[in-house]
Amino acid sequence: MTKPKIRFMGLCFTILLSTLAISAFAQEPLPGKLPANVAGQWTVSALGEDGQVHTDYLTIRQNGSVLTGHFKGPNQSGSFNGSINQQHVVIRSNTRHPVTFRGRAEGDTIQGTVSVMGRHGEFHAWRQSQ
């Protein structure tokens, strides 16, 4: 191989390693920016597109940024999986008709949007216990 080809291959390898290092670092939470604590029993008041208000219940277990637990709604219940990135919460139920909550946690409240079967609404949740 010629010296220019060797230099080019070395440059490509360096770029590849740099890209992998940046990708790995991007997955880590920012130093000092731990996710909010959302573990506990939550009562959720949801307002659907149809103007109906209904109550759901979440029992959230938290391991770092990973959320698991139990969802109980008016028509179905089951486990859920989710995540939290600083204050941004995403929870998706493992039910016949998955329910997805996306919101922002602040202290003992979470507010955001809820989606099920193509319908969307707003929700407000408050923690009952930790």
Secondary structure, 3 states (H helix, E strand, C coil): CCHHHHHHHHHHHHHHHHHHHHHHHHHCCCCCCCCCCCCEEEEEEEEECCCCEEEEEEEEEEECCEEEEEEECCCCEEEEEEEEECCEEEEEECCCCCEEEEEEEECCEEEEEEEECCEEEEEEEEEEEC
